[in-house]
Structures are given as C-alpha cells and as structure tokens.
Amino acid sequence: MGSDSGPHVILEASLCALKADQTLFFFFVGDKTVISNILSQPLFKQLNADQLRSSQYEIVHAQQEITMQVKPSAAFRKKDSSSMGIALQLVASGKAQGCVSSGNTAALVLLARHYLNMFADVDRPAISTVLPSEKGFTRVLDLGASIDCDSQALYYFAIMGSVVAETVDKISSPKVGLLNIGVEEVKGNDKVKQASIMLQQVEALNYSGFVEGNDIYSGKIDVVVCDGFVGNAVLKASEGLTHYFAYLVNSKLLRGFRGKIMQWLLKPALKHLKDEINPDRYNGASFVGLEKVVVKSHGAANAVAVGFAISEAVEQVRLDVPHKIKNALEGLLNNENQEPV
C-alpha cells in the first residue's frame, strides 16, 4: 500500500468509498499487522472498519513493499512477494477486477505488463488522465509510462485515448490531437510526423492534426497524445503552475486589510475557482493498453485525492473500458488487414 504519507491515507479513502457504495469489495494488500493496527485507531472505528471487514474488505498479507527509491529491476526480483505484485496477481487471477496503487510508477508499469495481458500489437501501456480546460477538461496520454516510444505507439495511444474519452468522459466523437512544437506539418521530429500520417488514415478517428501545449487548456481538443517524457513534463508543469497561481492569489490579491475584505466578498467565487483547479480532483491516472483496470494515484495524494483515484477505477471496471478499447483496436486491425475488393 505505497503512499508518501503511509497506508492510513489509502485506508481512509477506501473505507469512505466502501461506506458510500455497499456493492464494492476491496483487498487491502500490505503488512497485515500494520494495516490491522491502523484500522483499530479511533478514526477508522468511526468509519465502521470492524463492521465492514467481513462483507466489504479483506486484508492480504505481503512480506515486502516496493519503495519509491527502488529501481524497476530490483522491484521485478521481489515481484511475487511485494504488495504491488500480489495486488496485480489478484487482478490477473480474476479475484479482483482492478488495482489502485500510489506506489512506484516505473515498478507498477513493469509489473502490470508482466502479470496482466497487453492488447494485441500494443507493445506498451500509456498513463492517461484529464487536465482542466476552458470547456471542462482535456484527456492527456502518455504521462510517463513510455518515456521513449515510436510512431506506432503514438498511433495506438491516440486510438485508445479516443475510446476512453468516448466511454468514460462521455464525449461523442472526441477530437484527438498530437502534441507538437507547432501545428504546421513540417514541424516536429520524425516519429511525430509519421504518427500523424498514420492517424490521418483512420476514418473512425476524429483526428485534428498537430496541437500545441496551450491547446490542452483551451478546450479546443478532447484528447492530446504525446510520449511519456513530454507528457510527464506537461503534468508536472501544470501542477507547479497551479500551486504558483494559488501563491499569487494569497500573497498578492488577498494580502492586507483590503485583501481580507476582497476575500469576504469573493468567497463563493474563490471556492469555485479552488475546486476547479484543485489537483486532488484530477488524481487517478489509468493505464490504457492492458486488458485489466490499473489506476495510479499520486504518491503524495491525500485521502480525498485517493478517493478520486478509487472512483476512476470503479467507473472503468463498471464501464468495462479495457474490453471496449480491445474491441476498437481489433476492429481497426481487421479493417487494415482486409484486402481491397
């Protein structure tokens, strides 16, 4: 149960989710003694931890954990006895339908590929989440699963991202763009140019061509595709800009006596603005390309943010998102393989 703040954050979010939806059942994978001790604390007794134990959750003991500092190769060596590995094995066996982890991202990508099947012809998964925009939000992938990928990977990312946007985000015929340093066809590296040519041939895809970084927040595009190196930089820059904006509001706009008056006058608007750009609301990035649901929560996420990650996983399981992505890819590949009459 990896988290920068410890297992209690994940347990608190989980029990809140279980209380809100009695149809859910969770496996808490980790050190059984540690988990049991946390659940015996007053806060968790208030969340009815004891009453929920037999009907809605089970503790599964794991001897080892994969910390944030562990390299993927070392994580792989202790995969079978680690909490992350055991959680993914529960999904692979069918005992669980999805996995939520706040642990080491690189290790999670590696172990998810090992235990869970990838879609045909998809070599690597992509991490996908939404970022706020002028018209609601924009789905972005990849955010760090595939640091260096080729045009074929970007091609599949675009198709899978479109299916997720249509299924989870409820967007009909979502507009898909390929992130580039400019919208002109002559700009970009070879892999981006080649991926764009390939995507233009997919009639079932609403491909809009190249987009730039500012288009993520303009609301003009529904899905933005890039490799994991670029995507992770975009994500971290967005988080940093959000914190900087909050700093400016507090230190410049709301400072002093006039600031206090303005804060009182603008209280409803400021609350709405805070909720709109709050990173907690967008926590929970899904792995697309796998035949099972895996959602990555931020390691520093609080209980509220982890709750959003859990909700994302539950929704993807209930909507059967991996199966729908698989069907879309198989249909596309079948069309490509058909000989012209």
N, C-alpha and C positions, 0 to 999 in steps of 0.2 A: 504494500500500500504506500507507494512512493509519493512523498509530498515534502516541500521545503519546510512546512510547518508541522509535520508529523501526521500520523494516521487519524487523529481526532477530527481534523477538518473534513476528511473524506467520510468518516463515520457519521458526523453530524449532518452533512448534506444527504447522505444515504438514508438515514433514519427519517429525515424530513420528507424525502421522496416516498418512502415506504408508507408513512402515515397518510400522505396525500393520495396515494394510489395503492389500494389493498390487493390489486392484481399482480403487483411486482414481487419478485423474489430475487434476493441478492446473495452472492457468495462473497464474503469478506476474506480475502487471501492475504496472509501475513503471519507474523508471530502470534500464535493463539493466546499466549499469556498476556502479551501487550494489549491485544485487541480486547480481551475479556476484562482486563483491568480498566481500560478506558470506558468501556460500556457500563461499568459498575459505578462510574462517577455520577454525581447529582444531576448534571446537565442531561446526561443520557437516560437517567431514570425518568426525568420529566418527559423525554421523548418516547417513553414506553418501550425501552430496549428489551426488557425482560419478556414482556408480553408478545413482542414481535418475533422473538428468537425462533420459536418452533414453526411458525407459519410463514414467515416472510424473509428470513435470512439464515445462513449457516456460515460458521467460521471454518475456513480451511487452512490448516497449518502449513507454513512454508519455513524451511530451515534457514534460507538465505534471502537476502534482498540485493537488488542491483541499484547502487547509489548513482548519483548524477556524475560522479567522477570516473566511474568505471568505463573502460573502453569497450566497444562492441565485441571485440574478440574475447575479452575476459568474460563479458556477460554471456556469450554463447557457450562458454565452457561450463558454466553453472546454471544453464538454462532450465534443466529438469527439476532442480530443487529450489529455484528462486520463486518469489511471489509472482513476478511478472510471467515467468514461464508456465507456472501452474495455472494461472488465470487464463492464459491463452490455450492451454491444454483443455480446460473445461469448455471453452468455446469450440475447439476443434472436435471434441467428443460429442457435442450436442447437448451437454448438461446445461450450459449457459448459451444464450443467443447473442451476447455481445460483451465487450470488455471496455471498461473505462479505466484509464491509468493516468496518474500525474507524474510518472517516473521518467527515467532517462529516455529521451526521444529516439536517439540512434539505436539503442538497445531494443526499444519497442518495435521499431521498423524491422530490424533484423529478425527478431523472434516471431513477429507476426508473419513475416514471409516464410519462416521455417515451419510454423505449426499450421498456418491457415493457407488454403489454396489461393493462388492468384488466378485472375481471369486468363483465358486463352490469349496468347500473343501479347499480353501485358507483362512486361518484364519487372516493373517496379511500381509500388503504390505512390499515391500523391496525398499530401495532407491538405485538407480543404476546410475553410471556414468563411464566415461573412464579415465584412467590414462596413461601417456605417457610410451612407452616401446621402446626397440631397433628396433622393426619392425613396429612401428606406435603407437598403444595403446592397452590397455587391459581393458575390462569391468569388473567392480567390484561391487558386491552387497552381502549383505546389508551394507549400510553406516551409519545406525543409526536409522532406523525406528523400528526395532525389536531388542531391546538390549539383551533380553534373549529368545531364541527360541529353539524348539526341532528339532529332526532329520527330522520330516515330513515337517517342514517349510523350512529347508535347501534343502530338496528334491525338493520342489516346486520352490524355488528360482533358483535352477540350471536349471530347465526346462524353466522357464520364462526368465532367463538371456540368455539362448541359443537362444530363439526366437527373443529377442531384438537384439542380436548380428547379427543374420542372416538377420533380417528385416532392422534395422537402420544402422548397421555397414557394411552391405553387405558382410558378411563373410560366405562362403559356409561351412556347417557342422562344426561350430565352436567348438574348443576344450574347454571342461569345466573341471575345476579342483576345488577341495575342499581344502580350506586353512587349513593347519595343521602345527604342530611343527616339522614335518618330513614327508618324503614320504613313510616310512615303514608302513605296515598295522597295526602293533602292537602299533603305536604311536597315541596320541590324546585321547580326552575324549569319553565317550560312545556315545553321540549324534552325533559326527562327524563320528565315526566308523559305527554307524548304518545307517547314511545318505549315506555313501559310499557304503554300501552293497545294499541299495535300488536303488541307481543310477546305479549300475552295471547291474541291471536287465532291464534297459530302453534301448531297442535296437535302438530306434530312436535318442538317445542322444549320442554324441561323448564324452563320459566321459573318462578323462585321469587319474583319481585317485587323490591322495593327491598331493598338491603343497605347496611350502614354500613361505615366503614373498618375497624373491628375484626373484621368478618366475614371479611376477607381472610385473617387468620391463625388463625381459629377452626377451620377445616376443615369448616364447615357448608355451604360453597358451592364449586363446582368452577371456575366461570368468573365473573369480575367485569368488568363493562363500564362504561366511562366515556369522556369525551372526553380528548384528548391533554394538555390543560393540567392537568387533575386527575390523570390517570394518571402524568404525569412527576413531579408534586409528590409523589405517593404513593411512587413508585420512589426518588426522591432521599431522602425522609424515611426510608424503610426502610433504605437504605444507611447513612445517618447514624446511625440507631438501632443498627444492627449494630456500627458502629465504637465508639459510646459504650458499648455493653454490654461489648465487649472491653476497653475502657479501665477500666470499673468492676471487672471481674474481676481484671485485672492490678494495678490501683492500690489496691484495697480488700481484695479477698479473698485474693490471693496475695502480699501485701506482708509483708516481715519474715521472721523465723525461723519463726513459726507458719505463715506463708503458704507457705514452702518445703516444710514437712512436708505441708501440705494438698495442695500441687501434686503431690508424690510419690504421695500416697495416691489422689488423684483423677485421675491422669494419663490412664488409659483413658477415663474419663467426660468429661474436658475435651477430649480429642482428638475424641471423638464429637460433642460439642457444637460445637466449632470447625468440624468438617466440615459439620454440619447447617446452620449459619447463614453459612457462608463464601460471600460474594458471587460468588467465582470459579465456584462450582458452578452458578450460575444465569445466567451470562453467555451471550449469544446470543439476541437478540430477533428474531423472524421478522416479516416484512412479510406481512400477510394482505390479500387483495383483488387481488393480482397473479396472473397466470397462470404465473409462474415463481417459483422459490425465491430469496428475498433475505433474508440474515440480518445483523443489525447487531451487531457486537461493541463492547464499551465501549472508548473510546479509550485509557483507562489500564489496560486489561487486560494481565496478564502472559501468558506462554506457556501456562500451564495453563488459564487462563480462555479464551484464544483457542481452545484445543483443544476446550473445551465448545461454543463457537460453531460450530466446524467440524463437530463431531458432530451438532449440531442441524440444520445444513444438509444433511448427508449423509442423515440419517434422513428429513427431509422429502422429499428427492428420491426416495429409495427407496420411501417410502410413497405417493408421488405425491399429496401433500397438496393442492397447488393444484387438481388435477383433481377431487379429491373435494369440495372446497369449491365448485367451479364446478357440479358436478352437483347438490349440495344446494340451491344458490341457484336453479338452473334449474328444479328440481323444485318448489320453493316458488313461484316466479313463475308456473309453468304452472298450479299449483293455484289461485292467486289470480285468474288470467285466465279460468279455466273458468266458464262461465255455469251457474247452478243449473238443474237439470232441473225 
